[in-house]
């Protein structure tokens, strides 16, 4: 499984965790299984969320859904943006 890029970006997972105006600094990259990948436009780091807004971190070893491990949203948001939501 690789990153799938749908015709229409899915912003819903990100919108469950951040206000709409804070989403403007992210690009929707696609999804790996149920995990949606959002790339920060300044830091170029990824915030990975499932359909319910649960956060995941990539283990660096593959490109399958099993390679994304549960992570703390606040910690990941700080890592990706430098700010807490």
Residue pairs with C-beta under 8 A, 6 or more apart in sequence:
1 32
1 33
1 63
1 64
1 65
2 32
2 63
3 29
3 30
3 31
3 32
3 37
3 63
4 30
4 31
4 32
5 29
5 30
6 30
6 31
9 28
10 28
10 31
10 36
11 23
11 28
12 51
13 36
13 49
13 50
13 51
13 52
13 53
14 23
14 26
14 28
14 36
14 38
14 47
14 49
14 53
15 23
16 49
16 52
16 53
17 49
17 53
17 55
17 73
17 77
17 85
18 85
22 85
25 40
25 41
25 42
25 81
26 38
26 39
26 40
26 41
26 47
27 38
27 39
27 41
28 36
28 37
28 38
29 37
29 38
29 39
29 46
30 36
30 37
31 37
32 63
32 64
32 65
32 67
32 68
33 64
33 65
33 68
34 50
34 51
34 65
35 48
35 49
35 50
35 56
35 65
35 68
36 48
36 49
36 50
36 51
37 46
37 47
37 48
38 46
38 47
38 48
38 49
39 45
39 46
39 47
40 46
40 47
40 80
40 81
43 80
43 81
43 82
45 79
45 80
46 58
46 80
47 55
47 76
47 77
47 80
48 55
48 56
48 57
48 58
48 68
48 71
48 76
49 55
49 56
50 56
53 73
54 70
54 73
55 70
55 71
55 72
55 73
55 76
56 68
56 69
56 70
56 71
57 68
57 69
57 71
57 76
58 67
58 68
58 69
59 67
59 68
59 69
60 67
61 67
73 85
74 84
74 85
77 83
77 84
77 85
78 84
